[in-house]
Amino acid sequence: MSTAEHGAATGSPADPGRAPGGAGTRAVRVTRDGSVLTVTIDRPARRNAMTYAAWDELGAALNEAAAGDARVVVVTGTAGAFCSGGDLDGGDRAPHPHAQLAAVARTCQTLVSLPQPTIAQVDGLAVGAGFGLALACDFVVASSRARFGTMFLARGLSPDFATSWLLPRLVGPRLATRLCLLPEIVDADRAREWGLLEEVVAPDELPGHVAALATRLAAGPPIATRLTKQMLRDSWARGVEESLAAETMAQSINRLSADAQEGIAAFLERRPARFEGR
């Protein structure tokens, strides 16, 4: 199946010589293969470090994904790096740090709120905000040469991109404290041992492995998948009573869908289900 590339902010054919709102090359490329949308950070000369304009561009691409009909979103980077965090020499400083970092927060909020399942395809560095970017995805699949770390304190900074929220929930408070207060780069195998990612594969196997996972997720029922993801995300702020009410509402929606009828029929007929999202 052919893959179509388009501009991250508008969905029109990409113009490699222009970025949203002005001059310069695009920091983000968006491609589509069937039901799978891939968002690629494309700043190889800076190891995919992000300016604040680049964070806004990434946020625009994710917002477009949220409004579209793709069933899975893959986030990755070019040239053997995932994302090396903020570009500390980006040259696009806003009048106040709070205004600058608002771009980072907006993009993070968009990513964690995406209704579709998300996969971080990590090859090379994922540090600083790039580490948070990977953790904010539903699945993290890394190559054996991937490297991870918070590294904020080493630069005289504190965590952003929801790293302070994500880490304690993924690895527990003590290890989260160690990772933030004693910043170091850890390899993919150690990151997997600590529960920061699901799988580690050889670099040349990474794209195919992620594609297979994305295809499997895309074959699932879109309505039930989105409702399940929302309930899991909201569970951190809910008690059991609220969670039961949310499950009852979601299951009622599912039971009235054509996908549920198809899933039950496929089970009874002992065949694979074909979900259409209705």
C-alpha positions in Angstrom: 0.0 0.0 0.0 1.3 3.4 -0.9 2.2 5.9 1.8 1.0 9.5 1.3 2.9 12.4 2.9 1.3 15.7 3.8 1.9 18.8 5.8 1.6 18.4 9.6 -0.6 21.4 10.2 -2.9 21.5 7.3 -3.1 18.0 5.7 -2.1 19.5 2.3 1.0 18.2 0.4 4.1 19.0 2.3 6.2 22.0 1.3 9.7 21.1 2.5 10.8 24.7 2.3 8.2 26.2 4.6 7.1 25.8 8.2 3.7 26.9 9.7 3.6 30.6 9.9 6.8 31.4 8.1 10.2 30.4 6.8 12.4 27.4 7.5 12.0 23.7 7.0 9.4 21.6 8.6 10.3 19.8 11.9 7.6 17.2 11.5 6.5 14.9 8.7 3.2 13.0 8.7 2.6 9.9 6.6 -0.3 7.6 6.3 -0.4 3.8 5.5 -3.9 2.5 5.7 -5.3 3.1 9.2 -1.9 3.9 10.7 -0.6 7.5 10.9 3.1 8.1 11.5 4.3 11.4 12.9 8.1 11.7 12.4 10.3 14.4 14.0 12.7 15.4 11.3 15.5 17.5 12.7 18.5 15.1 12.2 21.1 17.8 12.4 20.0 18.5 16.0 19.3 14.8 16.9 15.7 15.7 16.7 15.9 18.3 19.5 12.8 20.5 19.5 12.4 24.2 19.3 9.2 25.7 20.8 8.0 26.2 17.2 8.7 22.6 16.5 6.7 21.5 19.6 3.7 23.6 18.2 4.2 21.9 14.9 4.1 18.5 16.5 1.0 19.5 18.5 -0.7 20.5 15.3 0.1 17.2 13.7 -1.3 15.3 16.7 -4.5 17.5 16.8 -5.0 16.6 13.2 -4.6 13.0 14.0 -7.1 13.2 16.8 -9.7 14.7 14.5 -9.1 12.2 11.7 -10.0 8.5 11.1 -6.7 6.9 11.6 -6.9 4.0 14.1 -3.3 4.1 15.3 -0.7 6.9 15.7 3.1 6.1 15.6 5.5 8.7 16.9 9.2 8.4 15.8 12.2 10.4 14.8 14.7 10.4 11.9 18.4 9.5 11.5 18.9 7.2 14.5 17.5 9.5 17.2 14.0 9.6 18.6 14.1 13.1 20.3 16.9 14.6 22.3 14.6 17.0 24.2 14.4 20.7 23.9 16.9 22.5 21.5 18.7 24.7 24.0 20.1 26.7 21.1 16.9 26.9 19.2 16.9 30.7 18.7 13.2 31.1 19.0 12.9 32.4 22.5 9.5 33.8 23.6 9.4 36.9 25.9 9.0 34.7 29.0 9.9 31.1 29.8 6.3 30.3 30.8 5.1 31.3 27.3 7.9 29.1 25.8 7.0 26.1 27.9 3.3 26.4 27.2 4.0 25.0 23.7 5.5 21.9 25.3 2.6 21.5 27.7 0.0 21.9 24.9 1.7 19.2 22.8 1.9 16.8 25.8 -1.8 17.3 26.6 -2.7 16.6 23.0 -0.7 13.4 22.9 -1.9 11.9 26.2 -5.5 12.8 25.2 -5.4 11.2 21.7 -8.3 8.8 21.4 -6.3 6.4 19.2 -3.6 4.0 20.6 -0.1 5.5 20.3 3.2 3.8 19.7 6.6 5.4 20.3 9.2 3.9 17.9 12.5 4.7 19.6 15.8 4.4 17.9 18.7 6.3 19.4 18.3 9.0 22.1 15.1 9.7 23.9 16.2 12.2 26.7 14.7 15.2 28.5 11.4 16.1 27.0 12.1 13.4 24.4 12.0 10.8 27.2 8.6 12.2 28.3 7.4 12.1 24.7 8.1 8.4 24.5 6.6 7.7 28.0 3.4 9.6 27.0 2.7 7.0 24.3 0.6 3.9 25.1 3.4 1.6 23.8 7.1 2.1 23.6 9.1 -0.2 21.3 12.8 0.5 21.1 15.8 -0.7 19.2 18.8 -2.2 21.1 20.7 1.1 20.5 18.1 3.3 22.1 19.1 5.3 25.1 16.9 7.0 27.7 17.2 9.5 30.5 15.6 12.5 32.2 18.7 14.7 32.2 16.8 17.8 33.3 18.7 18.4 36.5 22.0 18.0 34.7 21.1 21.2 32.9 19.8 23.0 35.9 16.2 22.3 35.0 13.3 20.3 36.4 11.2 17.8 34.5 8.6 18.7 31.9 6.4 17.0 29.3 4.6 15.3 32.1 7.7 13.3 33.1 7.0 14.0 36.8 3.5 12.6 36.4 4.3 9.6 34.2 7.4 8.2 35.9 6.0 7.5 39.3 3.0 5.7 37.7 5.2 3.6 35.5 8.0 2.6 37.8 7.0 3.7 41.3 8.0 6.7 43.4 11.5 5.6 44.5 12.8 4.7 41.1 11.2 7.8 39.6 13.0 9.9 42.2 16.3 8.2 41.3 15.8 8.8 37.6 15.0 12.5 38.1 17.4 13.5 40.9 20.4 11.3 39.7 20.1 11.8 35.9 21.9 9.3 33.8 21.6 7.7 30.4 20.3 4.1 30.5 20.3 1.6 27.7 17.2 -0.1 26.3 17.6 -3.4 28.1 17.8 -1.6 31.5 14.8 0.6 30.6 12.8 -2.5 29.8 13.8 -4.1 33.1 12.5 -1.0 34.9 9.1 -1.1 33.0 9.7 2.0 30.9 9.0 0.1 27.6 7.5 -3.1 26.3 10.0 -4.5 23.8 13.6 -4.2 22.6 14.4 -5.4 19.0 17.4 -5.1 16.7 17.6 -1.8 14.9 16.8 -3.2 11.4 13.8 -5.1 12.8 12.3 -2.0 14.6 10.1 -0.6 11.7 8.7 -3.9 10.8 8.0 -4.8 14.5 6.2 -1.5 15.1 4.2 -1.9 11.8 3.0 -5.4 13.0 2.0 -4.0 16.4 0.2 -1.1 14.7 -1.6 -3.4 12.3 -2.8 -5.5 15.2 -4.1 -2.5 17.1 -5.7 -1.1 14.0 -7.7 -4.3 13.5 -9.4 -3.9 16.8 -12.8 -2.3 17.3 -12.3 1.5 17.2 -15.2 2.5 19.4 -14.3 0.1 22.2 -10.6 0.9 21.9 -11.2 4.6 22.3 -13.6 4.1 25.3 -11.1 1.7 26.9 -8.2 4.1 26.5 -10.3 7.0 28.0 -11.3 4.9 31.0 -7.7 3.8 31.7 -6.5 7.4 31.5 -9.3 8.7 33.7 -8.9 5.9 36.3 -6.1 7.8 38.1 -8.6 10.5 39.2 -11.5 8.2 39.9 -12.7 5.9 42.7 -14.2 2.5 42.1 -17.7 3.8 42.1 -17.0 6.3 39.4 -15.0 3.7 37.4 -18.0 1.3 37.6 -20.3 4.0 36.3 -17.9 4.8 33.4 -17.6 1.1 32.6 -21.4 0.8 32.5 -21.8 3.7 30.2 -19.0 2.5 27.9 -20.3 -1.0 27.7 -23.8 0.3 26.9 -22.4 2.3 24.0 -20.5 -0.8 22.8 -23.4 -3.2 23.0 -25.4 -0.9 20.7 -22.7 -0.8 18.1 -22.4 -2.8 14.9 -18.9 -3.7 16.0 -20.1 -5.5 19.0 -22.6 -7.4 16.9 -19.8 -8.3 14.5 -17.5 -9.4 17.3 -20.1 -11.7 18.9 -21.0 -13.1 15.5 -17.4 -13.7 14.6 -16.9 -15.5 18.0 -19.9 -17.8 17.4 -18.9 -18.5 13.8 -15.2 -19.0 14.8 -13.8 -16.5 12.3 -11.8 -13.3 12.6 -13.9 -10.2 13.3 -14.0 -7.3 10.8 -14.5 -4.1 12.8 -15.6 -0.9 10.9 -15.9 1.6 13.8 -19.7 1.9 13.8 
